[in-house]
Amino acid sequence: MSNLVKSKTRQLKRQSLGLVLVIVAWSLVMGWLFTSATSVYSATPNAEVKTVDVIPAQYELGQELYIENCAKCHIPIPPQVLPTQTWKNLLEDSQHYGVQLQPLVDPARILVWRYLSTFSRTQLKDEETPYRVNKSRFFKALHPKVDLPRPVQINSCVSCHPGAEQYNFRLLSPEWENSQ
């Protein structure tokens, strides 16, 4: 009887040790995943963040290609300004606001699409797909008291955002900052 009790006790200790090891391993894995998932957003950048959001490394090349291609003709706007559907349509159509463009080809197109689709906003069910910045509800929400020029053109962003040509929309002109 005593051997049976000792055997059961050893078996129980092994099971307890195994359970503790599983819990510790699970906790370590979950802690690592949580840390890696939040590190991009919680890190304090050393330099000024010039874009709207900190861009994780896997999207940086897509952002660079987007800026490089769009800045040939106009100031590229942050993807958040327009819904994902607008960006999808713009990438698929070689007619860009009345100008015939050389379409992006893979893999550049895929990288730009991943960047735009990740950082653009969703479109409401009853919302028309906006193709002009001033028709975007997000743009209107960010500029509620701004007397916009008529017609609104992307290149006119520099009047309030002097860093817009460098894709820095955080920097505001002194006149605008003083009026707030």
N, CA, C and O atoms as a DFTB+ gen file, in Angstrom:
720 C
 N C O
     1  1       0.817      -1.184       0.000
     2  2       0.000       0.000       0.000
     3  2       0.859       1.245       0.000
     4  3       0.544       2.218      -0.684
     5  1       1.911       1.226       0.738
     6  2       2.755       2.401       0.808
     7  2       3.455       2.652      -0.526
     8  3       3.672       3.809      -0.885
     9  1       3.816       1.602      -1.273
    10  2       4.413       1.773      -2.598
    11  2       3.400       2.392      -3.564
    12  3       3.759       3.228      -4.393
    13  1       2.162       1.987      -3.455
    14  2       1.107       2.540      -4.300
    15  2       0.912       4.029      -4.013
    16  3       0.754       4.814      -4.948
    17  1       0.921       4.430      -2.754
    18  2       0.773       5.838      -2.375
    19  2       1.968       6.638      -2.885
    20  3       1.800       7.743      -3.402
    21  1       3.185       6.080      -2.740
    22  2       4.390       6.770      -3.215
    23  2       4.345       6.938      -4.733
    24  3       4.724       7.986      -5.255
    25  1       3.888       5.924      -5.426
    26  2       3.787       5.967      -6.882
    27  2       2.781       7.031      -7.315
    28  3       3.050       7.800      -8.239
    29  1       1.644       7.079      -6.666
    30  2       0.617       8.080      -6.982
    31  2       1.123       9.487      -6.679
    32  3       0.838      10.426      -7.423
    33  1       1.878       9.634      -5.579
    34  2       2.420      10.934      -5.202
    35  2       3.421      11.414      -6.250
    36  3       3.398      12.581      -6.641
    37  1       4.303      10.515      -6.709
    38  2       5.276      10.880      -7.754
    39  2       4.561      11.271      -9.046
    40  3       4.921      12.255      -9.692
    41  1       3.574      10.512      -9.404
    42  2       2.818      10.793     -10.624
    43  2       2.127      12.156     -10.528
    44  3       2.105      12.911     -11.500
    45  1       1.573      12.464      -9.381
    46  2       0.915      13.745      -9.161
    47  2       1.919      14.893      -9.229
    48  3       1.609      15.948      -9.783
    49  1       3.109      14.706      -8.677
    50  2       4.158      15.733      -8.723
    51  2       4.609      15.974     -10.157
    52  3       4.824      17.117     -10.561
    53  1       4.753      14.887     -10.933
    54  2       5.150      15.033     -12.341
    55  2       4.083      15.790     -13.125
    56  3       4.407      16.664     -13.930
    57  1       2.829      15.465     -12.898
    58  2       1.739      16.152     -13.590
    59  2       1.692      17.627     -13.195
    60  3       1.461      18.492     -14.039
    61  1       1.911      17.911     -11.917
    62  2       1.915      19.295     -11.446
    63  2       3.076      20.061     -12.063
    64  3       2.909      21.203     -12.493
    65  1       4.248      19.441     -12.111
    66  2       5.419      20.081     -12.701
    67  2       5.176      20.338     -14.191
    68  3       5.512      21.404     -14.708
    69  1       4.598      19.362     -14.867
    70  2       4.278      19.529     -16.286
    71  2       3.301      20.672     -16.507
    72  3       3.466      21.461     -17.437
    73  1       2.290      20.764     -15.661
    74  2       1.306      21.840     -15.770
    75  2       1.955      23.196     -15.537
    76  3       1.671      24.154     -16.255
    77  1       2.826      23.279     -14.534
    78  2       3.527      24.536     -14.246
    79  2       4.400      24.927     -15.442
    80  3       4.427      26.097     -15.821
    81  1       5.113      23.968     -16.040
    82  2       5.956      24.262     -17.203
    83  2       5.131      24.751     -18.392
    84  3       5.538      25.673     -19.098
    85  1       3.977      24.135     -18.609
    86  2       3.090      24.570     -19.700
    87  2       2.602      25.996     -19.449
    88  3       2.575      26.810     -20.372
    89  1       2.218      26.304     -18.221
    90  2       1.737      27.652     -17.888
    91  2       2.851      28.675     -18.063
    92  3       2.612      29.755     -18.604
    93  1       4.055      28.360     -17.619
    94  2       5.192      29.280     -17.767
    95  2       5.503      29.502     -19.244
    96  3       5.706      30.639     -19.671
    97  1       5.543      28.425     -20.026
    98  2       5.823      28.553     -21.463
    99  2       4.744      29.386     -22.146
   100  3       5.058      30.264     -22.949
   101  1       3.482      29.122     -21.837
   102  2       2.379      29.880     -22.424
   103  2       2.491      31.362     -22.055
   104  3       2.289      32.230     -22.903
   105  1       2.809      31.648     -20.798
   106  2       2.944      33.035     -20.342
   107  2       4.083      33.741     -21.074
   108  3       3.943      34.900     -21.466
   109  1       5.191      33.062     -21.258
   110  2       6.323      33.657     -21.971
   111  2       5.965      33.960     -23.425
   112  3       6.268      35.038     -23.938
   113  1       5.320      32.999     -24.079
   114  2       4.922      33.200     -25.478
   115  2       3.925      34.346     -25.586
   116  3       4.069      35.202     -26.458
   117  1       2.927      34.379     -24.729
   118  2       1.926      35.451     -24.778
   119  2       2.555      36.809     -24.476
   120  3       2.214      37.807     -25.110
   121  1       3.463      36.848     -23.520
   122  2       4.166      38.093     -23.211
   123  2       4.980      38.580     -24.389
   124  3       4.976      39.771     -24.700
   125  1       5.678      37.670     -25.047
   126  2       6.479      38.042     -26.220
   127  2       5.579      38.551     -27.346
   128  3       5.884      39.565     -27.973
   129  1       4.463      37.845     -27.606
   130  2       3.541      38.287     -28.652
   131  2       2.951      39.654     -28.335
   132  3       2.862      40.507     -29.217
   133  1       2.551      39.870     -27.098
   134  2       1.988      41.155     -26.712
   135  2       3.019      42.272     -26.870
   136  3       2.701      43.350     -27.373
   137  1       4.233      42.015     -26.445
   138  2       5.297      43.018     -26.557
   139  2       5.592      43.346     -28.009
   140  3       5.726      44.518     -28.362
   141  1       5.695      42.329     -28.857
   142  2       6.001      42.591     -30.261
   143  2       4.844      43.275     -30.968
   144  3       5.065      44.072     -31.879
   145  1       3.623      42.981     -30.569
   146  2       2.456      43.604     -31.206
   147  2       2.306      45.063     -30.824
   148  3       1.833      45.861     -31.633
   149  1       2.694      45.432     -29.618
   150  2       2.507      46.807     -29.163
   151  2       3.756      47.658     -29.260
   152  3       3.679      48.872     -29.070
   153  1       4.892      47.071     -29.548
   154  2       6.134      47.848     -29.533
   155  2       6.148      48.934     -30.597
   156  3       6.721      49.999     -30.368
   157  1       5.537      48.701     -31.749
   158  2       5.514      49.705     -32.811
   159  2       4.748      50.943     -32.368
   160  3       5.121      52.066     -32.709
   161  1       3.677      50.735     -31.609
   162  2       2.828      51.849     -31.230
   163  2       3.263      52.524     -29.937
   164  3       2.937      53.689     -29.710
   165  1       3.982      51.821     -29.100
   166  2       4.373      52.404     -27.831
   167  2       5.770      52.987     -27.846
   168  3       6.168      53.669     -26.902
   169  1       6.522      52.728     -28.905
   170  2       7.892      53.232     -28.964
   171  2       7.882      54.738     -29.142
   172  3       7.078      55.280     -29.900
   173  1       8.768      55.399     -28.448
   174  2       8.922      56.831     -28.616
   175  2       9.992      57.062     -29.668
   176  3      11.159      56.747     -29.437
   177  1       9.620      57.604     -30.816
   178  2      10.612      57.775     -31.870
   179  2      11.632      58.835     -31.483
   180  3      11.316      59.803     -30.791
   181  1      12.859      58.631     -31.944
   182  2      13.932      59.596     -31.672
   183  2      13.761      60.857     -32.504
   184  3      14.058      61.957     -32.039
   185  1      13.287      60.701     -33.725
   186  2      13.105      61.842     -34.612
   187  2      11.626      62.185     -34.685
   188  3      10.772      61.407     -34.260
   189  1      11.338      63.350     -35.225
   190  2       9.957      63.777     -35.400
   191  2       9.237      62.803     -36.333
   192  3       9.769      62.427     -37.377
   193  1       8.031      62.400     -35.951
   194  2       7.224      61.549     -36.815
   195  2       6.575      62.473     -37.824
   196  3       5.750      63.314     -37.466
   197  1       6.947      62.320     -39.082
   198  2       6.479      63.259     -40.092
   199  2       5.190      62.815     -40.759
   200  3       4.419      63.649     -41.235
   201  1       4.948      61.518     -40.800
   202  2       3.727      61.060     -41.440
   203  2       2.611      61.033     -40.401
   204  3       2.818      61.396     -39.243
   205  1       1.474      60.616     -40.811
   206  2       0.331      60.581     -39.915
   207  2       0.533      59.531     -38.826
   208  3       0.208      59.778     -37.664
   209  1       1.063      58.368     -39.183
   210  2       1.280      57.286     -38.232
   211  2       2.696      56.752     -38.362
   212  3       3.359      56.937     -39.382
   213  1       3.141      56.089     -37.308
   214  2       4.394      55.352     -37.386
   215  2       4.108      54.146     -38.269
   216  3       3.121      53.440     -38.062
   217  1       4.965      53.911     -39.245
   218  2       4.753      52.827     -40.193
   219  2       5.639      51.646     -39.816
   220  3       6.861      51.787     -39.774
   221  1       5.046      50.480     -39.539
   222  2       5.855      49.299     -39.260
   223  2       6.760      48.965     -40.453
   224  3       6.437      49.277     -41.599
   225  1       7.871      48.342     -40.169
   226  2       8.898      48.062     -41.177
   227  2       8.346      47.342     -42.405
   228  3       8.786      47.617     -43.521
   229  1       7.396      46.428     -42.228
   230  2       6.906      45.658     -43.372
   231  2       6.113      46.504     -44.369
   232  3       5.836      46.040     -45.475
   233  1       5.741      47.739     -44.001
   234  2       4.999      48.616     -44.911
   235  2       5.834      49.789     -45.422
   236  3       5.362      50.554     -46.264
   237  1       7.045      49.942     -44.938
   238  2       7.864      51.103     -45.309
   239  2       8.167      51.163     -46.801
   240  3       8.099      52.239     -47.396
   241  1       8.498      50.041     -47.414
   242  2       8.794      50.041     -48.844
   243  2       7.551      50.397     -49.646
   244  3       7.642      51.139     -50.624
   245  1       6.397      49.886     -49.252
   246  2       5.144      50.244     -49.925
   247  2       4.874      51.734     -49.824
   248  3       4.439      52.356     -50.793
   249  1       5.131      52.315     -48.645
   250  2       4.956      53.756     -48.465
   251  2       5.929      54.527     -49.355
   252  3       5.539      55.499     -50.002
   253  1       7.179      54.104     -49.390
   254  2       8.173      54.784     -50.231
   255  2       7.779      54.735     -51.704
   256  3       7.886      55.737     -52.411
   257  1       7.324      53.574     -52.166
   258  2       6.906      53.446     -53.566
   259  2       5.674      54.296     -53.854
   260  3       5.573      54.903     -54.920
   261  1       4.751      54.342     -52.921
   262  2       3.557      55.183     -53.067
   263  2       3.966      56.649     -53.205
   264  3       3.539      57.340     -54.130
   265  1       4.785      57.104     -52.286
   266  2       5.216      58.508     -52.313
   267  2       5.985      58.802     -53.593
   268  3       5.736      59.811     -54.253
   269  1       6.907      57.933     -53.942
   270  2       7.736      58.127     -55.139
   271  2       6.884      58.244     -56.398
   272  3       7.134      59.110     -57.236
   273  1       5.888      57.388     -56.537
   274  2       5.056      57.395     -57.742
   275  2       4.077      58.556     -57.771
   276  3       3.881      59.167     -58.821
   277  1       3.465      58.867     -56.655
   278  2       2.464      59.935     -56.642
   279  2       3.092      61.324     -56.651
   280  3       2.532      62.258     -57.224
   281  1       4.253      61.460     -56.020
   282  2       4.898      62.772     -55.924
   283  2       5.452      63.253     -57.259
   284  3       5.895      64.398     -57.355
   285  1       5.440      62.424     -58.276
   286  2       5.868      62.854     -59.606
   287  2       4.938      63.956     -60.133
   288  3       5.367      64.842     -60.872
   289  1       3.664      63.888     -59.743
   290  2       2.680      64.839     -60.269
   291  2       2.041      65.730     -59.204
   292  3       1.666      66.865     -59.495
   293  1       1.915      65.229     -57.978
   294  2       1.236      66.005     -56.937
   295  2       1.707      65.553     -55.567
   296  3       2.474      64.596     -55.450
   297  1       1.258      66.227     -54.555
   298  2       1.585      65.856     -53.178
   299  2       0.802      64.587     -52.837
   300  3      -0.424      64.568     -52.949
   301  1       1.493      63.543     -52.428
   302  2       0.750      62.343     -52.019
   303  2       0.045      62.583     -50.687
   304  3       0.615      63.166     -49.765
   305  1      -1.177      62.135     -50.602
   306  2      -1.940      62.321     -49.365
   307  2      -1.866      61.054     -48.522
   308  3      -1.693      59.963     -49.065
   309  1      -1.995      61.182     -47.213
   310  2      -1.996      59.992     -46.360
   311  2      -3.156      59.076     -46.732
   312  3      -4.239      59.556     -47.069
   313  1      -2.942      57.763     -46.677
   314  2      -3.996      56.829     -47.071
   315  2      -5.275      56.966     -46.261
   316  3      -6.352      56.628     -46.753
   317  1      -5.180      57.457     -45.020
   318  2      -6.350      57.584     -44.158
   319  2      -7.393      58.543     -44.717
   320  3      -8.571      58.450     -44.373
   321  1      -6.971      59.454     -45.568
   322  2      -7.879      60.477     -46.074
   323  2      -8.987      59.871     -46.935
   324  3     -10.115      60.364     -46.932
   325  1      -8.673      58.817     -47.662
   326  2      -9.653      58.196     -48.545
   327  2      -9.922      56.756     -48.109
   328  3      -9.060      56.122     -47.501
   329  1     -11.109      56.239     -48.416
   330  2     -11.407      54.857     -48.039
   331  2     -10.648      53.850     -48.920
   332  3     -10.167      54.183     -50.003
   333  1     -10.560      52.646     -48.433
   334  2      -9.847      51.579     -49.133
   335  2     -10.370      51.388     -50.552
   336  3      -9.585      51.168     -51.474
   337  1     -11.679      51.469     -50.737
   338  2     -12.265      51.267     -52.072
   339  2     -11.753      52.308     -53.063
   340  3     -11.521      51.984     -54.228
   341  1     -11.576      53.541     -52.625
   342  2     -11.048      54.577     -53.518
   343  2      -9.644      54.203     -53.973
   344  3      -9.325      54.286     -55.160
   345  1      -8.802      53.788     -53.020
   346  2      -7.415      53.426     -53.371
   347  2      -7.405      52.221     -54.312
   348  3      -6.603      52.170     -55.244
   349  1      -8.276      51.271     -54.079
   350  2      -8.339      50.086     -54.951
   351  2      -8.684      50.512     -56.371
   352  3      -8.045      50.077     -57.329
   353  1      -9.684      51.355     -56.503
   354  2     -10.095      51.821     -57.832
   355  2      -8.985      52.634     -58.502
   356  3      -8.746      52.490     -59.701
   357  1      -8.317      53.476     -57.738
   358  2      -7.240      54.287     -58.315
   359  2      -6.075      53.423     -58.799
   360  3      -5.482      53.708     -59.839
   361  1      -5.750      52.386     -58.060
   362  2      -4.654      51.498     -58.476
   363  2      -5.026      50.659     -59.693
   364  3      -4.154      50.306     -60.487
   365  1      -6.294      50.340     -59.850
   366  2      -6.721      49.500     -60.966
   367  2      -6.949      50.273     -62.250
   368  3      -6.957      49.678     -63.328
   369  1      -7.136      51.588     -62.167
   370  2      -7.480      52.398     -63.338
   371  2      -6.266      53.188     -63.808
   372  3      -5.683      53.950     -63.037
   373  1      -5.884      53.010     -65.058
   374  2      -4.736      53.760     -65.582
   375  2      -5.116      55.196     -65.937
   376  3      -4.237      56.031     -66.153
   377  1      -6.425      55.495     -66.000
   378  2      -6.883      56.872     -66.188
   379  2      -6.956      57.516     -64.808
   380  3      -7.813      57.166     -63.996
   381  1      -6.063      58.445     -64.552
   382  2      -5.963      59.062     -63.231
   383  2      -6.323      60.531     -63.348
   384  3      -5.493      61.365     -63.710
   385  1      -7.580      60.834     -63.033
   386  2      -8.077      62.210     -63.086
   387  2      -7.816      62.847     -64.453
   388  3      -7.370      63.991     -64.538
   389  1      -8.098      62.099     -65.516
   390  2      -7.964      62.606     -66.869
   391  2      -6.578      62.455     -67.471
   392  3      -6.352      62.886     -68.602
   393  1      -5.661      61.862     -66.757
   394  2      -4.303      61.661     -67.253
   395  2      -4.039      60.163     -67.368
   396  3      -4.316      59.400     -66.441
   397  1      -3.500      59.750     -68.516
   398  2      -3.139      58.344     -68.701
   399  2      -1.821      58.075     -67.992
   400  3      -0.804      58.696     -68.302
   401  1      -1.840      57.143     -67.034
   402  2      -0.654      56.816     -66.259
   403  2      -0.099      55.456     -66.666
   404  3      -0.824      54.578     -67.132
   405  1       1.193      55.313     -66.478
   406  2       1.816      54.000     -66.601
   407  2       1.438      53.232     -65.338
   408  3       1.834      53.636     -64.245
   409  1       0.693      52.153     -65.451
   410  2       0.248      51.455     -64.232
   411  2       1.414      50.813     -63.490
   412  3       2.401      50.390     -64.092
   413  1       1.276      50.751     -62.174
   414  2       2.258      50.036     -61.372
   415  2       2.150      48.553     -61.691
   416  3       1.055      48.035     -61.911
   417  1       3.274      47.883     -61.716
   418  2       3.280      46.445     -61.961
   419  2       3.796      45.733     -60.718
   420  3       4.471      46.331     -59.880
   421  1       3.470      44.458     -60.613
   422  2       3.931      43.666     -59.475
   423  2       5.456      43.540     -59.519
   424  3       6.016      43.434     -60.610
   425  1       6.119      43.548     -58.421
   426  2       5.673      43.518     -57.036
   427  2       5.399      44.904     -56.447
   428  3       4.840      44.995     -55.354
   429  1       5.775      45.983     -57.138
   430  2       5.561      47.336     -56.593
   431  2       4.085      47.593     -56.308
   432  3       3.742      48.174     -55.279
   433  1       3.213      47.161     -57.216
   434  2       1.772      47.376     -57.036
   435  2       1.284      46.683     -55.765
   436  3       0.489      47.248     -55.014
   437  1       1.752      45.477     -55.528
   438  2       1.335      44.723     -54.338
   439  2       1.813      45.416     -53.068
   440  3       1.067      45.500     -52.092
   441  1       3.041      45.911     -53.071
   442  2       3.582      46.600     -51.894
   443  2       2.816      47.891     -51.609
   444  3       2.492      48.185     -50.459
   445  1       2.530      48.658     -52.657
   446  2       1.766      49.898     -52.490
   447  2       0.357      49.570     -52.003
   448  3      -0.160      50.247     -51.115
   449  1      -0.274      48.534     -52.576
   450  2      -1.624      48.154     -52.163
   451  2      -1.646      47.734     -50.698
   452  3      -2.562      48.108     -49.966
   453  1      -0.659      46.968     -50.260
   454  2      -0.627      46.547     -48.850
   455  2      -0.532      47.758     -47.933
   456  3      -1.195      47.812     -46.898
   457  1       0.284      48.718     -48.309
   458  2       0.412      49.938     -47.506
   459  2      -0.913      50.699     -47.492
   460  3      -1.424      51.037     -46.424
   461  1      -1.465      50.968     -48.668
   462  2      -2.699      51.759     -48.754
   463  2      -3.878      51.054     -48.084
   464  3      -4.643      51.687     -47.356
   465  1      -4.028      49.765     -48.321
   466  2      -5.181      49.062     -47.755
   467  2      -5.068      48.913     -46.239
   468  3      -6.083      48.871     -45.544
   469  1      -3.862      48.835     -45.731
   470  2      -3.672      48.706     -44.285
   471  2      -3.973      50.016     -43.567
   472  3      -4.547      50.003     -42.478
   473  1      -3.598      51.133     -44.153
   474  2      -3.710      52.411     -43.459
   475  2      -4.866      53.285     -43.936
   476  3      -5.075      54.374     -43.402
   477  1      -5.616      52.825     -44.928
   478  2      -6.791      53.597     -45.341
   479  2      -7.949      53.253     -44.411
   480  3      -7.859      52.338     -43.593
   481  1      -9.015      53.988     -44.551
   482  2     -10.149      53.791     -43.651
   483  2     -11.233      52.975     -44.355
   484  3     -11.204      52.793     -45.573
   485  1     -12.169      52.500     -43.580
   486  2     -13.283      51.758     -44.161
   487  2     -14.322      52.741     -44.686
   488  3     -14.408      53.887     -44.244
   489  1     -15.084      52.269     -45.615
   490  2     -16.125      53.094     -46.215
   491  2     -17.463      52.699     -45.619
   492  3     -17.766      51.513     -45.483
   493  1     -18.260      53.690     -45.264
   494  2     -19.591      53.402     -44.728
   495  2     -20.474      52.808     -45.823
   496  3     -20.260      53.065     -47.008
   497  1     -21.461      52.017     -45.424
   498  2     -22.325      51.349     -46.396
   499  2     -23.055      52.335     -47.301
   500  3     -23.193      52.089     -48.499
   501  1     -23.521      53.444     -46.742
   502  2     -24.292      54.406     -47.519
   503  2     -23.426      55.531     -48.095
   504  3     -23.952      56.490     -48.659
   505  1     -22.123      55.418     -47.957
   506  2     -21.207      56.468     -48.411
   507  2     -20.804      56.244     -49.874
   508  3     -20.465      55.132     -50.279
   509  1     -20.849      57.322     -50.648
   510  2     -20.350      57.259     -52.017
   511  2     -18.833      57.173     -51.970
   512  3     -18.206      57.719     -51.062
   513  1     -18.245      56.495     -52.937
   514  2     -16.786      56.395     -52.992
   515  2     -16.233      57.748     -53.422
   516  3     -16.445      58.166     -54.560
   517  1     -15.524      58.439     -52.526
   518  2     -14.999      59.762     -52.886
   519  2     -13.700      59.651     -53.702
   520  3     -12.820      58.851     -53.386
   521  1     -13.606      60.460     -54.740
   522  2     -12.383      60.501     -55.532
   523  2     -11.682      61.849     -55.398
   524  3     -10.585      62.034     -55.925
   525  1     -12.292      62.763     -54.718
   526  2     -11.695      64.064     -54.446
   527  2     -11.512      64.208     -52.946
   528  3     -12.361      63.780     -52.165
   529  1     -10.411      64.806     -52.550
   530  2     -10.074      64.952     -51.136
   531  2     -11.186      65.668     -50.383
   532  3     -11.563      65.238     -49.294
   533  1     -11.711      66.738     -50.933
   534  2     -12.738      67.506     -50.232
   535  2     -14.074      66.771     -50.126
   536  3     -14.968      67.239     -49.420
   537  1     -14.235      65.648     -50.799
   538  2     -15.451      64.829     -50.698
   539  2     -15.304      63.741     -49.629
   540  3     -16.264      63.030     -49.330
   541  1     -14.132      63.615     -49.068
   542  2     -13.864      62.584     -48.063
   543  2     -14.389      63.023     -46.701
   544  3     -14.083      64.124     -46.244
   545  1     -15.175      62.172     -46.051
   546  2     -15.697      62.516     -44.724
   547  2     -14.569      62.629     -43.707
   548  3     -14.658      63.425     -42.772
   549  1     -13.513      61.846     -43.875
   550  2     -12.361      61.912     -42.975
   551  2     -11.674      63.270     -43.123
   552  3     -11.337      63.902     -42.121
   553  1     -11.466      63.719     -44.346
   554  2     -10.855      65.020     -44.603
   555  2     -11.716      66.134     -44.014
   556  3     -11.197      67.056     -43.385
   557  1     -13.026      66.049     -44.214
   558  2     -13.940      67.058     -43.673
   559  2     -13.898      67.081     -42.148
   560  3     -13.968      68.148     -41.539
   561  1     -13.784      65.909     -41.535
   562  2     -13.726      65.837     -40.072
   563  2     -12.428      66.454     -39.540
   564  3     -12.426      67.047     -38.461
   565  1     -11.351      66.324     -40.269
   566  2     -10.075      66.900     -39.846
   567  2      -9.974      68.397     -40.114
   568  3      -9.129      69.075     -39.529
   569  1     -10.819      68.913     -40.984
   570  2     -10.757      70.322     -41.385
   571  2     -12.108      71.010     -41.184
   572  3     -12.617      71.620     -42.124
   573  1     -12.706      70.933     -39.990
   574  2     -14.072      71.437     -39.821
   575  2     -14.216      72.947     -39.962
   576  3     -15.242      73.418     -40.454
   577  1     -13.217      73.716     -39.544
   578  2     -13.338      75.177     -39.573
   579  2     -12.425      75.815     -40.613
   580  3     -12.171      77.018     -40.569
   581  1     -11.935      75.009     -41.545
   582  2     -10.997      75.504     -42.544
   583  2     -11.778      76.011     -43.748
   584  3     -12.610      75.302     -44.315
   585  1     -11.491      77.251     -44.123
   586  2     -12.089      77.816     -45.325
   587  2     -11.236      77.339     -46.500
   588  3     -10.199      77.928     -46.803
   589  1     -11.680      76.277     -47.152
   590  2     -10.903      75.650     -48.214
   591  2     -11.003      76.445     -49.508
   592  3     -12.051      77.011     -49.819
   593  1      -9.903      76.485     -50.263
   594  2      -9.953      77.172     -51.558
   595  2     -10.884      76.424     -52.512
   596  3     -11.104      75.222     -52.360
   597  1     -11.416      77.127     -53.473
   598  2     -12.284      76.519     -54.469
   599  2     -11.613      76.656     -55.825
   600  3     -11.296      77.780     -56.213
   601  1     -11.383      75.609     -56.551
   602  2     -11.542      74.215     -56.175
   603  2     -10.386      73.761     -55.274
   604  3      -9.288      74.316     -55.324
   605  1     -10.650      72.761     -54.467
   606  2      -9.617      72.192     -53.610
   607  2      -8.708      71.348     -54.494
   608  3      -9.169      70.487     -55.245
   609  1      -7.432      71.607     -54.392
   610  2      -6.445      70.818     -55.130
   611  2      -5.423      70.285     -54.146
   612  3      -5.110      70.930     -53.145
   613  1      -4.909      69.109     -54.439
   614  2      -3.963      68.490     -53.518
   615  2      -2.736      69.368     -53.308
   616  3      -2.188      69.407     -52.206
   617  1      -2.303      70.060     -54.330
   618  2      -1.116      70.913     -54.185
   619  2      -1.372      72.134     -53.309
   620  3      -0.422      72.816     -52.924
   621  1      -2.621      72.425     -52.985
   622  2      -2.906      73.565     -52.112
   623  2      -2.740      73.218     -50.640
   624  3      -2.910      74.086     -49.785
   625  1      -2.417      71.979     -50.327
   626  2      -2.207      71.566     -48.930
   627  2      -1.084      72.362     -48.271
   628  3      -1.115      72.586     -47.061
   629  1      -0.091      72.794     -49.055
   630  2       1.077      73.470     -48.482
   631  2       0.724      74.812     -47.855
   632  3       1.510      75.344     -47.072
   633  1      -0.429      75.368     -48.176
   634  2      -0.783      76.647     -47.562
   635  2      -0.964      76.504     -46.048
   636  3      -0.672      77.443     -45.309
   637  1      -1.431      75.363     -45.580
   638  2      -1.561      75.107     -44.138
   639  2      -0.517      74.125     -43.623
   640  3      -0.132      74.177     -42.455
   641  1      -0.062      73.236     -44.491
   642  2       0.909      72.200     -44.139
   643  2       2.185      72.432     -44.949
   644  3       2.359      71.812     -45.998
   645  1       3.083      73.312     -44.487
   646  2       4.280      73.624     -45.281
   647  2       5.190      72.422     -45.506
   648  3       6.025      72.455     -46.410
   649  1       5.056      71.371     -44.718
   650  2       5.872      70.174     -44.911
   651  2       5.202      69.120     -45.768
   652  3       5.725      68.013     -45.891
   653  1       4.057      69.431     -46.367
   654  2       3.297      68.433     -47.125
   655  2       4.090      67.853     -48.288
   656  3       3.934      66.676     -48.614
   657  1       4.937      68.659     -48.916
   658  2       5.733      68.144     -50.029
   659  2       6.737      67.095     -49.573
   660  3       7.221      66.303     -50.382
   661  1       7.053      67.085     -48.276
   662  2       7.935      66.058     -47.704
   663  2       7.099      64.996     -46.976
   664  3       7.637      64.228     -46.178
   665  1       5.804      64.951     -47.244
   666  2       4.863      64.007     -46.649
   667  2       4.772      64.212     -45.144
   668  3       4.589      63.255     -44.391
   669  1       4.900      65.447     -44.714
   670  2       4.789      65.812     -43.301
   671  2       3.546      66.676     -43.141
   672  3       3.575      67.881     -43.390
   673  1       2.470      66.052     -42.729
   674  2       1.210      66.767     -42.555
   675  2       0.992      67.199     -41.114
   676  3      -0.015      67.833     -40.799
   677  1       1.921      66.862     -40.247
   678  2       1.821      67.273     -38.843
   679  2       2.238      68.725     -38.652
   680  3       1.707      69.420     -37.786
   681  1       3.179      69.178     -39.451
   682  2       3.673      70.542     -39.352
   683  2       2.639      71.492     -39.943
   684  3       2.246      71.358     -41.102
   685  1       2.202      72.454     -39.131
   686  2       1.223      73.447     -39.595
   687  2       1.893      74.791     -39.740
   688  3       2.864      75.087     -39.043
   689  1       1.382      75.603     -40.641
   690  2       1.939      76.940     -40.818
   691  2       1.692      77.764     -39.563
   692  3       0.695      77.550     -38.874
   693  1       2.589      78.709     -39.253
   694  2       2.434      79.532     -38.032
   695  2       1.097      80.276     -37.986
   696  3       0.515      80.421     -36.911
   697  1       0.605      80.745     -39.124
   698  2      -0.671      81.469     -39.139
   699  2      -1.804      80.555     -38.662
   700  3      -2.673      80.980     -37.901
   701  1      -1.787      79.305     -39.114
   702  2      -2.848      78.374     -38.742
   703  2      -2.731      77.979     -37.271
   704  3      -3.743      77.902     -36.573
   705  1      -1.498      77.724     -36.785
   706  2      -1.302      77.355     -35.393
   707  2      -1.743      78.482     -34.460
   708  3      -2.330      78.220     -33.410
   709  1      -1.467      79.736     -34.834
   710  2      -1.831      80.894     -33.997
   711  2      -3.337      81.148     -33.977
   712  3      -3.854      81.746     -33.034
   713  1      -4.037      80.696     -35.011
   714  2      -5.486      80.942     -35.071
   715  2      -6.256      79.941     -34.210
   716  3      -7.449      80.125     -33.968
   717  1      -5.594      78.900     -33.753
   718  2      -6.272      77.880     -32.951
   719  2      -6.300      78.225     -31.493
   720  3      -6.836      77.464     -30.688
